[in-house]
Amino acid sequence: MDFLYFAWVRERIGTGAETLALPATAVTIADLLDWLAQQSPGHAAALADRATIRVALDEDFVALDAPIAGAREIAIFPPVTGG
């Protein structure tokens, strides 16, 4: 699955994009974030506070309990505001 990271999430993880093979246990966004946080200290730092990140699944904002089956891309970024 392709992952995209933006702003300080990208800075903490150390890359703007990566492709990872997900474990079968990653069924929801929350499961995915739990697994992803274990991949490196940078991932752990970026994902430590779930209240400070937003997730898009194939370019649509989703909740933590959203299923990831069939997804091609996950984007993770800080909350955004319009202006």
Stockholm file with secondary structure:
# STOCKHOLM 1.0

chainA/1-83         MDFLYFAWVRERIGTGAETLALPATAVTIADLLDWLAQQSPGHAAALADRATIRVALDEDFVALDAPIAGAREIAIFPPVTGG
#=GR chainA/1-83 SS CEEEECHHHHHHHTCSEEECCCCTTCCBHHHHHHHHHTSCHHHHHHTSCGGGCEEEETTEECCTTCBCTTCCEEEEECCCCCC
#=GC SS_cons        CEEEECHHHHHHHTCSEEECCCCTTCCBHHHHHHHHHTSCHHHHHHTSCGGGCEEEETTEECCTTCBCTTCCEEEEECCCCCC
//
